[in-house]
Amino acid sequence: MLREAVARGVNHIDTSDFYGPHVTNEIIREALHPYPDDLVIVTKIGAKRGADASWNPAFSTEDLTSAVHDNLRNLGVDALDVVNLRIMFDVHGPAEGSIAEPLAVLAELQRQGLVRRIGLSNVTARQIAEGRTIAPIVCVQNQYNLAHRADDGLIDALAAAGTAYVPFIPLGGFSPLQSSALTEIAEGLGATPMQVALAWLLRRSPNILLIPGTSSVGHLRENVAAAQLSLPDDAMARLDRIAGPPASA
């Protein structure tokens, strides 16, 4: 599936060594190493799996340094293209609090040449502003999709600053009512509902980069094809209306 993705022009892969743990990076290395020159592998640190499969913060200097070295080793690279610092004040969504201490550790690893660029994940606008005083922030990775629109204002602000926004769970959170609207629009366009949801994200803002997960080649091909789906203005308007009023960023 990874080889098929690259063959179809995908050049952005989202991963982390805490997926598995280790398994995802090992699969990426087995499938794609040595990597194409234009392939950007984006990983993340700041969390770890508990023995009960829970997600737990891993913000200490030792945890963050070890995580970077785990990613380097298991991906088989000398430096990581992009590392997102996953903030874990609330595992279910962004929560306020200073990110200065863990981000300073990541910035030091960048100065050592182990990390090329830094991003943030599960963060608020205030935390992004704080982060920019410590290191350049190239991307933000938060939950966002057609039904979960809390970051509407943040996306626009990041676009104005030239910062990429990477929505995770891009296909989640749809109610039956929303799914019905998606289905009707998809039928009219000869597409699947999930292709329409992805196409909506791509049209939503030019700084959005998609990372829909999949474990089958067939689903991968459907996802990639969504990039060629053109949504007419009336479909966009209807899709915009099926979400509730956007929350503040």
LUMKE-40207 format. One record per residue (C-alpha): residue in three letters; x, y, z. Coordinates in steps of 0.05 Angstrom, whole numbers, plus 32768, in hexadecimal, padded with zeros to 4 digits. Example, Ala and Ser with C-alpha at 12.3 -4.5 7.8 and 13.67 -1.06 7.14 Angstrom:
+-----+------+------+------+
| res |    X |    Y |    Z |
+-----+------+------+------+
| Ala | 80F6 | 7FA6 | 809C |
| Ser | 8111 | 7FEB | 808F |
+-----+------+------+------+
END
This chain:
+-----+------+------+------+
| res |    X |    Y |    Z |
+-----+------+------+------+
| Met | 8000 | 8000 | 8000 |
| Leu | 8039 | 8030 | 8011 |
| Arg | 805B | 8022 | 7FCE |
| Glu | 8019 | 802D | 7FAA |
| Ala | 8011 | 8070 | 7FCD |
| Val | 8055 | 8088 | 7FB8 |
| Ala | 804A | 806E | 7F71 |
| Arg | 800B | 8098 | 7F6E |
| Gly | 8030 | 80D8 | 7F81 |
| Val | 8025 | 80DA | 7FCC |
| Asn | 8062 | 80FC | 7FEA |
| His | 804A | 810A | 8032 |
| Ile | 8045 | 80D1 | 8064 |
| Asp | 802F | 80DC | 80AC |
| Thr | 804A | 80AC | 80E0 |
| Ser | 8066 | 80A5 | 8126 |
| Asp | 8092 | 8072 | 8148 |
| Phe | 805E | 806D | 8180 |
| Tyr | 802E | 804E | 814D |
| Gly | 8033 | 8004 | 815C |
| Pro | 8061 | 8018 | 817D |
| His | 8098 | 8014 | 8149 |
| Val | 8070 | 7FEB | 8117 |
| Thr | 805A | 8023 | 80E8 |
| Asn | 809F | 803F | 80DF |
| Glu | 80BC | 7FFA | 80D4 |
| Ile | 8089 | 7FED | 809D |
| Ile | 8098 | 8030 | 807C |
| Arg | 80E2 | 8021 | 807C |
| Glu | 80D8 | 7FDA | 8061 |
| Ala | 80AB | 7FF3 | 8029 |
| Leu | 80CC | 8034 | 8013 |
| His | 8114 | 8039 | 802A |
| Pro | 813E | 8056 | 8009 |
| Tyr | 810A | 808D | 8006 |
| Pro | 80FA | 80B6 | 7FC8 |
| Asp | 811A | 80FB | 7FC9 |
| Asp | 80D7 | 811F | 7FCA |
| Leu | 80B7 | 80F4 | 8001 |
| Val | 80AA | 811A | 8042 |
| Ile | 80A0 | 80ED | 807F |
| Val | 807F | 8112 | 80B9 |
| Thr | 8083 | 80F2 | 80FD |
| Lys | 806D | 8107 | 8143 |
| Ile | 8085 | 8102 | 818A |
| Gly | 8069 | 8114 | 81CE |
| Ala | 803F | 80D6 | 81DD |
| Lys | 8048 | 808D | 81ED |
| Arg | 801C | 8050 | 81F3 |
| Gly | 800D | 8033 | 8237 |
| Ala | 800A | 7FE9 | 8246 |
| Asp | 7FBE | 7FF0 | 8244 |
| Ala | 7FC2 | 8010 | 81FE |
| Ser | 7FB5 | 8055 | 821C |
| Trp | 7FD7 | 8094 | 8200 |
| Asn | 8002 | 80B7 | 8232 |
| Pro | 802D | 80F7 | 8232 |
| Ala | 8078 | 80EE | 8225 |
| Phe | 8093 | 8134 | 822D |
| Ser | 80D3 | 812B | 8254 |
| Thr | 8116 | 813A | 8233 |
| Glu | 8126 | 80F0 | 8236 |
| Asp | 80E4 | 80DC | 8217 |
| Leu | 80E7 | 810E | 81DE |
| Thr | 8130 | 8100 | 81CE |
| Ser | 8124 | 80B5 | 81CF |
| Ala | 80E8 | 80BD | 81A2 |
| Val | 810F | 80E3 | 816E |
| His | 8146 | 80AE | 816E |
| Asp | 8112 | 8076 | 816A |
| Asn | 80F4 | 8098 | 812C |
| Leu | 8138 | 80A1 | 810D |
| Arg | 814C | 8059 | 8118 |
| Asn | 810B | 8038 | 8102 |
| Leu | 8102 | 8064 | 80C5 |
| Gly | 814C | 805C | 80B3 |
| Val | 815D | 80A6 | 80AA |
| Asp | 8191 | 80D5 | 80C4 |
| Ala | 8160 | 810F | 80CE |
| Leu | 8114 | 8113 | 80D3 |
| Asp | 80F1 | 813E | 809F |
| Val | 80BC | 8159 | 80CE |
| Val | 80AD | 8149 | 8117 |
| Asn | 806B | 815D | 8136 |
| Leu | 806A | 8168 | 8180 |
| Arg | 8029 | 8148 | 8197 |
| Ile | 800D | 816F | 81D3 |
| Met | 7FEC | 8141 | 8206 |
| Phe | 7FCC | 816F | 823A |
| Asp | 7F8A | 8150 | 8223 |
| Val | 7F8E | 8111 | 81F8 |
| His | 7F49 | 8121 | 81DB |
| Gly | 7F58 | 8166 | 81C0 |
| Pro | 7F81 | 81A6 | 81C9 |
| Ala | 7F86 | 81C2 | 8210 |
| Glu | 7FAB | 8200 | 8226 |
| Gly | 7FEE | 81FE | 8248 |
| Ser | 8036 | 8211 | 8239 |
| Ile | 805A | 81E7 | 8205 |
| Ala | 809C | 820B | 820E |
| Glu | 80C2 | 81D5 | 8233 |
| Pro | 80B6 | 819A | 8205 |
| Leu | 80BB | 81C5 | 81C7 |
| Ala | 80FF | 81DF | 81DE |
| Val | 8118 | 8197 | 81E1 |
| Leu | 8100 | 818B | 819A |
| Ala | 8120 | 81CC | 8183 |
| Glu | 8162 | 81B5 | 81A0 |
| Leu | 815D | 8174 | 817A |
| Gln | 8151 | 819D | 813C |
| Arg | 8190 | 81C6 | 814A |
| Gln | 81B6 | 8184 | 814F |
| Gly | 81A0 | 8173 | 8108 |
| Leu | 8173 | 8138 | 811B |
| Val | 8133 | 815D | 8108 |
| Arg | 812B | 8189 | 80CB |
| Arg | 80E8 | 81AB | 80DA |
| Ile | 80B7 | 81AF | 8114 |
| Gly | 806B | 81AB | 8117 |
| Leu | 8037 | 81A9 | 814E |
| Ser | 7FFC | 817B | 815A |
| Asn | 7FBE | 8180 | 8186 |
| Val | 7FCA | 81C9 | 8195 |
| Thr | 7FA7 | 820C | 819E |
| Ala | 7FB4 | 824E | 817B |
| Arg | 7FD6 | 8268 | 81BB |
| Gln | 8005 | 822C | 81BD |
| Ile | 8017 | 8236 | 8173 |
| Ala | 8028 | 827F | 8183 |
| Glu | 8053 | 8269 | 81BD |
| Gly | 8074 | 8234 | 8192 |
| Arg | 8088 | 8266 | 815D |
| Thr | 80B2 | 828C | 8192 |
| Ile | 80DC | 824C | 819B |
| Ala | 80E2 | 822F | 8155 |
| Pro | 80C4 | 8237 | 810F |
| Ile | 8083 | 820F | 810A |
| Val | 8077 | 81F2 | 80C5 |
| Cys | 8036 | 81CC | 80D1 |
| Val | 7FFD | 81C1 | 8102 |
| Gln | 7FDA | 817F | 8109 |
| Asn | 7F96 | 8181 | 812C |
| Gln | 7F54 | 815C | 8127 |
| Tyr | 7F29 | 817B | 80F0 |
| Asn | 7EF7 | 8162 | 80BE |
| Leu | 7EB4 | 8174 | 809F |
| Ala | 7E90 | 8166 | 80E0 |
| His | 7EC5 | 817D | 8112 |
| Arg | 7ED2 | 81C6 | 8101 |
| Ala | 7EF0 | 81E5 | 8140 |
| Asp | 7F2E | 81FB | 811B |
| Asp | 7F0D | 8223 | 80E4 |
| Gly | 7F2B | 8265 | 80FB |
| Leu | 7F6E | 8246 | 810A |
| Ile | 7F73 | 8228 | 80C4 |
| Asp | 7F68 | 826C | 80A5 |
| Ala | 7F9D | 828C | 80D2 |
| Leu | 7FCF | 8256 | 80C2 |
| Ala | 7FC2 | 825D | 8078 |
| Ala | 7FD0 | 82A8 | 807C |
| Ala | 8012 | 8298 | 809F |
| Gly | 8025 | 8263 | 806B |
| Thr | 8022 | 822B | 809E |
| Ala | 8008 | 81E6 | 8089 |
| Tyr | 7FCB | 81C9 | 80AD |
| Val | 7FC5 | 817D | 80B0 |
| Pro | 7F81 | 8164 | 80C8 |
| Phe | 7F81 | 8121 | 80EB |
| Ile | 7F42 | 80F6 | 80ED |
| Pro | 7F2F | 8118 | 80AB |
| Leu | 7EF6 | 80E6 | 80A0 |
| Gly | 7ED9 | 80E0 | 80E6 |
| Gly | 7E9F | 80FA | 810E |
| Phe | 7E66 | 80F6 | 80DC |
| Ser | 7E1F | 80EF | 80F5 |
| Pro | 7DEA | 80CA | 80CC |
| Leu | 7DCD | 810D | 80B6 |
| Gln | 7E11 | 8125 | 809E |
| Ser | 7E1F | 80E2 | 807E |
| Ser | 7DDE | 80E8 | 8057 |
| Ala | 7DF3 | 812B | 803C |
| Leu | 7E37 | 8111 | 8029 |
| Thr | 7E17 | 80D5 | 8007 |
| Glu | 7DE8 | 80FF | 7FDE |
| Ile | 7E1F | 812E | 7FC7 |
| Ala | 7E4D | 80F4 | 7FB8 |
| Glu | 7E19 | 80D1 | 7F8E |
| Gly | 7E0F | 810F | 7F66 |
| Leu | 7E5A | 8114 | 7F58 |
| Gly | 7E66 | 80CA | 7F4C |
| Ala | 7E94 | 80C6 | 7F88 |
| Thr | 7E94 | 80A6 | 7FCD |
| Pro | 7E7F | 80CE | 800B |
| Met | 7EC5 | 80CA | 8027 |
| Gln | 7EE3 | 80E5 | 7FE6 |
| Val | 7EB4 | 8120 | 7FEC |
| Ala | 7EC9 | 812C | 8034 |
| Leu | 7F13 | 812C | 801F |
| Ala | 7F05 | 8158 | 7FE3 |
| Trp | 7EE2 | 8189 | 8012 |
| Leu | 7F20 | 818D | 803D |
| Leu | 7F4D | 819A | 8002 |
| Arg | 7F20 | 81D2 | 7FEA |
| Arg | 7F17 | 81ED | 8030 |
| Ser | 7F5C | 820E | 8031 |
| Pro | 7F9C | 820B | 8007 |
| Asn | 7FC7 | 81FC | 8045 |
| Ile | 7FA4 | 81BB | 8055 |
| Leu | 7FCC | 817A | 804C |
| Leu | 7FA5 | 8139 | 8051 |
| Ile | 7FBA | 80FA | 8077 |
| Pro | 7F7F | 80CB | 8072 |
| Gly | 7F91 | 8087 | 808E |
| Thr | 7F84 | 8046 | 806A |
| Ser | 7F9B | 7FFE | 806A |
| Ser | 7F85 | 7FE9 | 8024 |
| Val | 7F9D | 7FFA | 7FDE |
| Gly | 7F55 | 8002 | 7FC6 |
| His | 7F45 | 8036 | 7FFC |
| Leu | 7F87 | 8059 | 7FEE |
| Arg | 7F75 | 8061 | 7FA5 |
| Glu | 7F31 | 807E | 7FB8 |
| Asn | 7F53 | 80B0 | 7FE7 |
| Val | 7F86 | 80C6 | 7FB2 |
| Ala | 7F4F | 80CE | 7F7F |
| Ala | 7F2C | 80FF | 7FAD |
| Ala | 7F61 | 8133 | 7F9A |
| Gln | 7F44 | 8134 | 7F54 |
| Leu | 7EFC | 813D | 7F6B |
| Ser | 7EE1 | 8183 | 7F5C |
| Leu | 7EAA | 819A | 7F8C |
| Pro | 7E7A | 81CC | 7F6E |
| Asp | 7E68 | 8209 | 7F97 |
| Asp | 7E23 | 81F0 | 7FA9 |
| Ala | 7E40 | 81AF | 7FC4 |
| Met | 7E73 | 81D6 | 7FED |
| Ala | 7E3C | 8202 | 8009 |
| Arg | 7E12 | 81C6 | 801E |
| Leu | 7E4E | 81A3 | 803D |
| Asp | 7E5F | 81E2 | 8064 |
| Arg | 7E19 | 81E3 | 8081 |
| Ile | 7E19 | 819C | 809D |
| Ala | 7E4A | 81AD | 80D4 |
| Gly | 7E35 | 81D3 | 8111 |
| Pro | 7E4D | 821B | 811E |
| Pro | 7E99 | 821B | 8121 |
| Ala | 7EB8 | 8223 | 8165 |
| Ser | 7EEE | 8257 | 8172 |
| Ala | 7F36 | 8242 | 8167 |
+-----+------+------+------+
END
